Amino acid sequence: GVAGFIGSHMLEKIIRERDWTVLGCDMVAPTKIQELLGAEKKWAARFEFHQMNIVEEPQKLKALIARADCVVNLAAICNPSEYIKQPVNTINSNFTDAQDCINSNFTD
């Protein structure tokens, strides 16, 4: 998601160096990107944050993807201790759950 380590750094680079509009989503609060949020920022009109679970809100995800020119899926369980504790959930989160992102780009 956009609020994780890679997503937050990618967002910051894009928003500072390009004039693109970014639609970002994550299931966790945007603590890592908080300094990039806010109406006073010059890029505020070019960034939308959506706190959501892509598995539980497939229609909302599909609507966001329909508005996008490019999709970069960074949703994943990224904690090595969780890989051991919940291997099946890790596989589902990191691979299977991303299928909606992929399929939405090739249907309709």
C-alpha positions as CSV (number, residue, x, y, z in Angstrom):
1,G,0.0,0.0,0.0
2,V,0.9,3.6,-0.3
3,A,1.4,4.0,3.5
4,G,4.1,1.3,3.7
5,F,7.9,1.7,3.4
6,I,8.2,1.3,-0.4
7,G,4.8,2.9,-1.1
8,S,5.5,6.0,1.0
9,H,8.9,6.6,-0.6
10,M,7.5,6.1,-4.1
11,L,4.7,8.5,-3.4
12,E,7.0,11.1,-2.1
13,K,9.3,10.9,-5.1
14,I,6.3,11.0,-7.6
15,I,4.5,13.8,-5.8
16,R,7.6,16.0,-5.6
17,E,9.1,15.4,-9.0
18,R,6.1,14.8,-11.3
19,D,2.8,16.6,-11.9
20,W,0.9,13.3,-11.8
21,T,-2.2,12.7,-9.7
22,V,-1.8,9.8,-7.3
23,L,-4.7,7.7,-6.0
24,G,-3.2,5.8,-3.0
25,C,-4.8,3.2,-0.8
26,D,-3.7,1.2,2.3
27,M,-5.5,-0.6,5.0
28,V,-3.5,1.1,7.7
29,A,-3.5,4.7,8.9
30,P,-1.3,7.0,6.8
31,T,1.3,7.6,9.6
32,K,4.3,7.3,7.2
33,I,2.8,9.7,4.7
34,Q,1.2,12.1,7.2
35,E,3.7,14.9,6.3
36,L,2.6,14.6,2.6
37,L,-1.1,15.0,3.5
38,G,-2.9,18.2,4.2
39,A,-4.7,20.9,2.2
40,E,-1.8,23.4,2.7
41,K,0.6,21.3,0.6
42,K,1.1,22.4,-2.9
43,W,0.3,18.9,-4.2
44,A,-2.8,18.3,-2.0
45,A,-5.1,18.4,-5.1
46,R,-3.0,15.8,-6.8
47,F,-3.1,13.1,-4.0
48,E,-6.0,11.1,-2.7
49,F,-5.6,8.7,0.2
50,H,-8.2,5.9,0.6
51,Q,-7.9,3.8,3.8
52,M,-9.4,0.5,2.7
53,N,-8.9,-3.2,2.6
54,I,-8.8,-4.2,-1.1
55,V,-10.2,-7.7,-0.3
56,E,-13.2,-6.4,1.6
57,E,-14.0,-3.5,-0.8
58,P,-13.5,-4.9,-4.4
59,Q,-16.0,-2.4,-5.9
60,K,-14.2,0.6,-4.5
61,L,-10.9,-0.9,-5.7
62,K,-12.3,-1.4,-9.1
63,A,-13.6,2.2,-9.2
64,L,-10.1,3.5,-8.3
65,I,-8.4,1.4,-10.9
66,A,-10.9,2.6,-13.5
67,R,-9.7,6.2,-12.8
68,A,-6.0,5.2,-13.2
69,D,-3.6,5.2,-16.1
70,C,-1.2,3.0,-14.2
71,V,-1.5,0.6,-11.2
72,V,1.3,-0.3,-8.9
73,N,0.3,-2.8,-6.4
74,L,2.3,-2.7,-3.2
75,A,-0.2,-4.3,-0.9
76,A,1.5,-7.0,1.1
77,I,2.3,-8.5,4.5
78,C,5.9,-7.2,4.9
79,N,6.9,-8.5,8.3
80,P,9.2,-11.5,8.3
81,S,7.8,-12.7,11.7
82,E,4.3,-12.8,10.1
83,Y,5.6,-15.0,7.3
84,I,6.2,-17.7,9.9
85,K,3.1,-17.0,12.0
86,Q,0.7,-16.9,9.2
87,P,2.2,-18.3,6.0
88,V,-1.2,-18.9,4.2
89,N,-2.3,-15.3,4.9
90,T,1.0,-14.0,3.7
91,I,0.6,-15.9,0.4
92,N,-3.0,-14.7,0.0
93,S,-2.1,-11.1,0.8
94,N,1.0,-10.9,-1.3
95,F,-0.2,-12.8,-4.3
96,T,-3.8,-14.0,-4.4
97,D,-5.4,-10.7,-3.2
98,A,-3.6,-8.8,-5.9
99,Q,-5.5,-10.6,-8.6
100,D,-8.3,-8.0,-8.4
101,C,-5.7,-5.4,-9.3
102,I,-4.5,-7.4,-12.3
103,N,-7.9,-8.6,-13.5
104,S,-9.4,-5.1,-13.4
105,N,-6.8,-4.0,-15.9
106,F,-7.9,-6.7,-18.4
107,T,-11.7,-6.8,-18.1
108,D,-14.5,-4.5,-19.3
